[in-house]
Amino acid sequence: MQLKFDWLIVLENLRRGILVTDTSLQAPRGPYIIYVNQAWMKRTGYGREEIQNKTPRILQGPQTDRAVLAEMKS
């Protein structure tokens, strides 16, 4: 038996927030956001129109732990 999934439906209905970027690492902005699911929007308060084609760096603030960012980058 082979199952077919519509992955967009799966992603939209997850309770965990999902953010997807493209693979470009163009300095200084880095990757661009191409998709967020409903759970991510609910948690952050951002809408798709606000976040599309932006970088995940908009989620960083003055209290962002730079050591965690360095670890994720590596």
C-alpha angles and dihedrals in degrees: 000000000000120000124208119205132194095219093196090062090048093050094046092053099048116112091217118082116250126196120182125193134188118253099249117118097190109166133267098014102038123198123359125231112248101169141016126176130227094263091054092050091048092051097045101032092229121128125219093252091054096048105036114113091008125116123250086242089086085078092062121095140172091284095051110128105240091199090062090049091051091050093050091048093053 
